[in-house]
């Protein structure tokens, strides 16, 4: 599998810059795999499929992305940016689907916990797996532990995947399992690695069930 980092893709030790047709080929592959998954998962057996139905929300314009980035003083990882403008602003994806950009924090069920205007631009504080123990969901430590991140998806029961937007881990995807004291850890090097893994795993799961 390719590993996408910002505007480059790496395959083992080789670096490929995705321009023009090469970039579109990668996203064509993504759409083709999703089309296959939707076709073979007739009964929507993959967890969450019955909610997103393998559909995407409408794409975002470049102006909308620029406005979001300027408002939060950040730049989105290139693969995620391209996904939002060419594929969809959320929808089909792991578990209950990818959260829309504008719900980068409210996709979480944290009640009245609020974030400030510097949440996304403040660097994510970790570069290695970090244990955590819940004490009180109103505790501000919940916020301090996850600055510089946007929520990609809700797995249910307090489990989330998040994309790092600021800090040394920018562009990587981390799991947030603090609800069960498992802490946070990096699970993929990029948004596209994360998404293709879901596609490949889901396709294999359905194929195995049909054997």
Secondary structure, 3 states (H helix, E strand, C coil): CCEEECCEEEECCEEEECCHHHHHHHHHHHHHHHHHHHHHCCCCCCCCHHHHCCCECCCCCHHHHHHHHHHHCCCCCHHHHHHHHHCCCCECCCCCCECCHHHCCCCCCCCCCCCCCCCCCCCCCCCCCECCCCCCCCCCHHHHCCCCEEEEEEEECCEEEEEECCCCCCCCEEEECHHHCCCEEEEECCHHHHHHHHHHHHHHHHHHHCC
